[in-house]
Amino acid sequence: MKLPGKTILITGASQGIGAATARAFAAYPVNLALMARSKDLLQGLAQELNQQPDVHALPLVGDVSRPEDVKTVVAAALDAFGRIDILVNNAGVGMQSPITAMDYEKARRLFDINFWGALMMTEAVLPGMRAQKDGLIINVSSIVGRRAMPGMSVYCASKFALNAFSESIRVELRPDHIRVVSFYPGVTATHFHRNLLTGPVPEAGRGLAKVSSAEHVGRAIVRAAIKEPRDAYPTLFDRVFVGASVLAPRLMDWLLAKTVAGDTNDGSSIPMEKGH
Ligand SMILES: NC(=O)c1ccc[n+]([C@@H]2O[C@H](COP(=O)([O-])OP(=O)(O)OC[C@H]3O[C@@H](n4cnc5c(N)ncnc54)[C@H](OP(=O)(O)O)[C@@H]3O)[C@@H](O)[C@H]2O)c1
């Protein structure tokens, strides 16, 4: 997609990958609808981005898991900019919980945000995209949505579910010229690990995982918006990790079991989880 003049709605834009993605899009003359729950952070970001020539950023406070917020936010974006060309479903939370100590309330809350939130946002922008016969949806999954990690089964399952959703609607929406990109970041230096539904975990000890900056991942999302691949990875490491997991799943099981066995077993020291 050619970006100049386009309107992009980004969920989870108040910090981390979402805020970095907004900054990366703001290198172009675009309209940005920025959604999250943290009003002050969103307002600060919008103010910053509105300094850029020909960039119009609008903070929209809302919770993706609340149907009424989803409707209000999409209506406000359409009201301000007339159309939505790109939806980046980025809002997401994590949790660490071994199966023997599952907190079902938190697990359901996680799915409400990571899966149902993305689904509701997509549904809400579709009438406009269908009418304009053009649109792009970028679903921010994770490499752990391709190879699940021990101790974070619910988070991984939510990303596997998101991938299935992307795969299904990619074909379903083809007649309307609406494209769908699945985006798979690996460990990224954000406050994700502090914002886990199960409480913060220490950042140290990222194991073998290569850590990307949020800025790098944000720029990769913008590249994905321009090139519109089916699947996109911010780094070669992320792509190779997923490829190796598909080619040698037993070897990956063995490696992960070994790493976790030598760990504190509290779920907070699983190598790929640390950057979250
Ligand atoms: N960091 C990593 O290593 C990593 C790796 C792979 C994939 N990811 C994925 O990347 C995405 C962004 O994560 P991040 O690392 O940037 O985490 P983050 O720094 O914790 O940011 C999460 C964003 O999601 C928003 N959010 C959370 N719950 C929300 C809700 N109910 N409604 C609306 N917005 C909500 C937060 O804003 P408010 O709190 O203001 O609502 C925040 O802007 C997530 O989908 C995550 O699963 C992250």
The ligand as a Gaussian input file, in Angstrom:
#p B3LYP/6-31G(d) Opt

LIG

0 1
 N        7.361000      -7.348000      23.702000
 C        7.525000      -8.538000      23.154000
 O        8.548000      -9.218000      23.373000
 C        6.500000      -9.069000      22.180000
 C        6.862000     -10.181000      21.403000
 C        5.934000     -10.705000      20.501000
 C        4.687000     -10.127000      20.374000
 N        4.355000      -9.049000      21.140000
 C        3.020000      -8.479000      20.959000
 O        3.145000      -7.120000      20.591000
 C        1.996000      -6.389000      21.019000
 C        2.433000      -5.149000      21.781000
 O        3.153000      -5.552000      22.934000
 P        4.244000      -4.625000      23.631000
 O        5.476000      -5.430000      23.778000
 O        4.310000      -3.303000      22.972000
 O        3.592000      -4.522000      25.095000
 P        3.318000      -3.247000      26.040000
 O        4.487000      -2.354000      26.028000
 O        2.831000      -3.807000      27.318000
 O        2.123000      -2.502000      25.283000
 C        0.857000      -3.091000      25.177000
 C       -0.105000      -2.091000      24.584000
 O       -1.400000      -2.714000      24.526000
 C       -2.327000      -1.820000      25.131000
 N       -3.439000      -2.566000      25.727000
 C       -3.390000      -3.542000      26.660000
 N       -4.629000      -3.941000      26.977000
 C       -5.478000      -3.194000      26.219000
 C       -6.887000      -3.140000      26.114000
 N       -7.691000      -3.924000      26.844000
 N       -7.423000      -2.246000      25.244000
 C       -6.628000      -1.423000      24.512000
 N       -5.296000      -1.446000      24.570000
 C       -4.721000      -2.321000      25.427000
 C       -1.528000      -1.042000      26.172000
 O       -2.116000       0.224000      26.428000
 P       -3.016000       0.612000      27.699000
 O       -2.473000      -0.126000      28.869000
 O       -2.866000       2.090000      27.746000
 O       -4.405000       0.185000      27.317000
 C       -0.222000      -0.846000      25.430000
 O       -0.295000       0.277000      24.603000
 C        1.163000      -7.372000      21.873000
 O        0.122000      -7.888000      21.074000
 C        2.159000      -8.477000      22.212000
 O        1.517000      -9.702000      22.410000
 C        5.237000      -8.501000      22.039000

